Amino acid sequence: MGVTQPRTRLVVGVNRRARHDYTVEDTLEAGLVLLGSEVKSLRSGRLSLSDAFAVANGDSHLTLINAHIPEYKGANRQNHDPKRARLLLVQKRQKNKLIGHIMRGGYTLVPLSLYFNERGWAKVELALCRGKKKYDKRAAEKERDWKREKARVLRENNKR
């Protein structure tokens, strides 16, 4: 019997703009209802989450909108629509909590990343976010630049 390597998370796509445009308050993992051609396309590493968000359809479902999964070339006629709405799978208690936050206003559900977990299931990391104002973005950029400059100065001082 051979020793098997533990499988790790295989990240397919990351939404880099999410943390810049929103203040992330809470994150959770959700499953996705996908078609076979979508899974094949994701396994080849093709995905865009830049404009994606999740909405509540009434009181029953959470749906991922605007996630672009390109068509899989080998699927021919059984291909999928690249921008179709995809159902999110979350526990009932989590779903009710998220729907409550969204309905009250001020919150948005934004996907941070999409990945295949250790078991090979496609998962999306959702974040409960509030939109940042322009001055918040400037302050965050200023702080990031200051930290970078401080690290550079410390590195230079340690070399001497």
C-alpha positions in Angstrom: 0.0 0.0 0.0 1.3 3.4 -1.0 1.1 6.5 1.0 -1.3 9.0 -0.6 -0.7 12.7 -0.5 -3.5 14.8 1.1 -5.4 16.8 -1.5 -5.3 20.5 -1.1 -7.6 23.4 -2.1 -7.3 24.1 -5.9 -8.1 27.8 -6.4 -9.7 28.5 -9.8 -10.3 32.2 -9.6 -10.0 35.2 -7.2 -12.0 38.4 -7.1 -9.2 40.9 -6.6 -11.5 44.0 -6.7 -13.7 42.8 -3.9 -11.5 43.8 -1.0 -10.7 47.1 -2.7 -14.4 48.1 -3.4 -16.0 46.6 -0.2 -15.4 46.3 3.5 -15.6 42.5 4.3 -17.5 41.8 7.5 -18.0 38.1 7.4 -17.1 35.2 5.1 -18.6 31.7 4.5 -18.2 28.8 2.1 -21.1 27.8 -0.2 -21.5 25.1 -2.7 -22.6 25.6 -6.3 -25.0 23.9 -8.6 -23.0 23.4 -11.8 -23.4 21.7 -15.1 -20.8 19.2 -16.4 -19.4 21.5 -19.0 -19.0 24.2 -16.3 -17.0 21.9 -14.1 -14.8 21.0 -17.1 -14.2 24.6 -17.9 -13.4 25.4 -14.2 -11.0 22.5 -14.0 -9.1 24.0 -16.9 -8.8 27.2 -14.8 -11.1 29.5 -16.7 -13.3 31.9 -14.7 -14.0 35.6 -14.1 -15.6 36.8 -10.8 -14.9 40.5 -11.3 -18.6 41.6 -11.7 -20.2 38.7 -9.8 -22.5 39.1 -6.8 -25.1 37.0 -5.0 -28.8 37.8 -4.6 -31.7 36.4 -2.6 -34.6 35.1 -4.7 -37.5 35.6 -2.4 -37.1 33.7 0.9 -35.9 30.5 -0.6 -32.7 30.7 -2.7 -29.4 32.4 -3.0 -28.1 32.8 -6.6 -24.7 33.8 -8.0 -25.1 36.3 -10.8 -22.6 37.5 -13.4 -19.9 34.9 -12.7 -18.4 34.2 -16.2 -17.5 30.6 -16.8 -16.6 30.3 -20.5 -17.9 27.6 -22.7 -16.1 24.3 -22.7 -14.9 23.5 -26.2 -15.4 19.8 -26.0 -19.1 20.0 -24.9 -20.5 20.8 -28.4 -24.3 21.1 -28.2 -24.5 20.4 -24.5 -22.7 23.6 -23.6 -23.9 26.1 -21.0 -24.6 29.9 -21.1 -21.4 31.5 -19.7 -23.2 34.2 -17.6 -26.2 32.1 -16.4 -27.4 32.4 -12.8 -26.1 29.6 -10.6 -27.8 28.4 -7.4 -25.8 28.6 -4.2 -26.0 25.8 -1.6 -25.8 27.0 2.0 -27.2 25.7 5.3 -30.7 27.0 6.1 -29.7 28.9 9.2 -26.8 30.7 7.3 -29.1 31.4 4.3 -31.7 33.0 6.6 -29.1 35.1 8.3 -27.7 36.3 4.9 -31.1 37.1 3.4 -31.9 39.1 6.5 -28.7 41.2 6.2 -29.3 41.7 2.4 -33.0 42.7 2.9 -32.2 45.2 5.6 -30.0 47.0 3.2 -26.4 48.2 3.1 -25.0 44.7 2.6 -23.9 42.9 -0.5 -22.9 39.2 -1.0 -19.7 39.2 -3.1 -17.7 36.1 -4.1 -14.1 36.3 -3.0 -12.8 33.1 -4.7 -14.0 29.9 -6.3 -12.1 26.7 -5.7 -12.2 22.9 -5.6 -12.0 21.6 -2.0 -10.2 18.5 -0.8 -13.0 16.3 -1.9 -13.1 17.8 -5.4 -16.3 19.8 -4.9 -16.6 23.3 -6.4 -17.0 25.8 -3.6 -17.3 29.6 -3.6 -16.1 31.8 -0.7 -18.8 34.4 -0.2 -18.3 37.6 1.8 -20.9 39.8 3.5 -19.7 43.3 2.5 -20.5 46.9 2.8 -19.5 49.2 0.0 -16.6 51.5 0.6 -16.8 55.3 -0.1 -14.1 57.0 -2.2 -12.4 58.5 0.8 -12.3 55.0 2.5 -10.5 53.6 -0.6 -8.0 56.5 -0.5 -7.3 56.0 3.2 -6.7 52.3 2.7 -4.4 53.0 -0.2 -2.5 55.6 1.9 -2.1 53.1 4.7 -0.9 50.3 2.4 1.7 52.7 0.8 2.9 53.7 4.3 3.4 50.1 5.4 5.3 49.4 2.2 7.5 52.4 2.7 8.1 51.6 6.3 9.1 48.0 5.4 11.5 49.3 2.8 13.2 51.7 5.3 13.5 49.0 7.9 15.1 46.6 5.3 17.6 49.3 4.3 18.5 49.9 8.0 19.0 46.2 8.7 21.4 46.0 5.8 23.8 48.6 7.4 
